[in-house]
Amino acid sequence: MKKQFFLFLIAFAFLLSFYQGYQAIAKADSTQKVYVIPVEETVEKGLSQYIKRNINEAQTQKVDHIILEIDTLGGAVDGAMEISDTLRSSEIPITAYINRRAISAGAYIALNADQIYMAPGSQMGSAAIITGDGNAADDK
């Protein structure tokens, strides 16, 4: 009798969790606008201007949220700093979605978003200044 009651409780909890998930989906507001900005390849000043233009376009379209889809091995520090300044000044909430890699300057950009999500198997690396031969730059 105890075993049957226990199995009933497990089955009930399982079905209840599906019902609650369904309720959450049913209540979701499908009228919200999301703007996706891909951040790919090498981070440099051109990418900074590209992101500024896209954020301005998102503001013009009155979107509710911006997603940066990041897949980069990094690049120029000055470009990453400009991008980060742009992200922090945005009035629209920004989520960094790392779909493959956010290494070095890519990690720095992601850290300046309001929130970060990572795809399974994706990587986020340290943000450090390196020399042209791939070694860490000297401390100033």
N, C-alpha and C positions, 0 to 999 in steps of 0.2 A: 504494500500500500504506500509506504514512504517513497519507494522507488518510482512508482507511477506519478505520485504527486510532484516529486522532484523533476521528472521528465516534463510534466505539464508546465511547471514554472519556467523551465528552460525554453520550451516551445513558445510560451506566452511572451517571454522577454524578447525572443527573437522576432516574433511577429510585430510586437510593439515598436521595436527599433526600426523596422521597415516602414511602419505607419508614420512614425515621427519624421523619418527622412523624406517621405512623400509630402508631408505637411510643409516641411521647410522648402521644398522645391515649389510647391503650389503657391506659397506666399512670396516667392522671389519676385522682385520687380523687373519685369522684362523690358521696361522702357528706358533703363539706364544705358547710356552710351559709353563704350570703351574704345580707346584709341591705342593701337599697338605700334610701337616704334622699334624696328629691329636695330640692334647694336652689334654689328658684325665686323670681322676682319680687324685691321689695326686701328687703334685709337689715335687720332690726330686732330689737328685744328679743323679740318674739313668736316669731320664727324661732329665736332662741337657745333658748327654752324647748321648742319643738317638737323641735329636734335633741337636746337633753338627754333628753327623754322617749323618743325613738326609740333613742338609744344605750343607755339603761337597759333598754328592751325587748329590744334585741339581746343584751345581757348576760344577761337572764333566759332568753332562748331558746338561750343558749350557742352563738351563731353563731361561725364561724371568721374572718369578714371583713366589713367594712362598706364599702359604696361610696356616696360622696356624688355624686349626679348633679347637677352644677352648671350652671345657666343663669340668671345674674343680672347686672344692670348695677351692682350695689353697693347702698350704703345707709349705715346708721348705723355709725359707728366702734365705739361701745360694744357694739352687738350683735355685730359681727364679732369683737371681742376676747373676748367671752364664749363665742362659738362656738369660737374657736381654743383657749381654755383647756380647754373640754370635749373637743375633739379630742385635744389633747396628753395629757390625763389618762386617756384610754381605754386599756384593756389589750388591746382587740381592734384588730388592724391596720386602718387606714383608708386607702382609695384615693379620691382626688378624680378623678372622670371629668367632664371639661368637654365637654358635648355641644353647646354653642353658644357661650356667653360666660361668662367669669369676669372681670368688670371691677371695679376698685377693691376694695371690701370682699369681693367674690367671689374676687378674686385672693389677697387676704390669707388667706381661709379655705382655699383650695386649697393655699397654701404651708405650712399647718400640718398637712396630711395626711401620711401616711407616704410616699406616692408619688402622682404625678400622671400621668394619661393624658388625651390630647385627641383628640376626634373630628376627622377630616379637615375642614378649613375652619373649625374653632372658633377662638375668640379669647380671649386672656388679656391683660388690661390692667394697668396700673400700679396700685399701691395707694397712694393719696395722699389727704390731707384736702382737701376742696374746700368752697367757700362755697356758699350757696344759689343764687347766680347762675352757678355752674359754673366759677368761677375758683379757682386754687390758693389755699389759706389761707396767711396769713402765718406765717413761722417763729416759734416761741416762744422 
